[in-house]
């Protein structure tokens, strides 16, 4: 298994720390880029405004409740882009609202996971994401 590049789009510092620590403890040496709002995520993915040399991610972990541009809008942008639409997007959010779940799938999210409140359960979810999306799933080749 080759290492993959993960883009984490998250504004909560605690969740950033937990997610990166869980991924760093994983079986594969993945690289992780972090952006903290939806606008920054779009700039990163489009390689604009300081992200001209940003590596295209193989997988995106995307929160819904983001400043500037929310996760639903970022997801829609990704899935409407010919260059980005094949990148798997996992919605990883605190929201368990049925409207958010339906909207995420309407915009072609690859999966929707509600973040557990308990730290141990949160780390277990991240490990499971890593096991499935990195060890089992065949990811599409990068376009850019």
Number of C-alpha atoms within 10 A of each C-alpha: 9 9 13 17 17 19 23 23 25 26 18 13 10 10 16 17 11 16 20 18 13 17 21 15 10 15 14 16 13 15 15 18 16 17 18 18 23 26 17 21 25 18 16 23 20 17 15 13 9 10 14 12 9 14 18 21 20 21 21 23 21 27 29 24 18 20 14 11 16 16 25 23 16 24 27 17 15 24 19 13 11 9 15 19 16 18 21 21 22 21 27 23 21 14 17 12 9 9 9 16 17 13 14 23 15 11 17 17 22 14 14 21 17 16 20 15 9 9 13 10 12 18 20 14 19 20 19 14 16 19 15 12 17 20 15 10 10 10 14 11 9 13 11 7
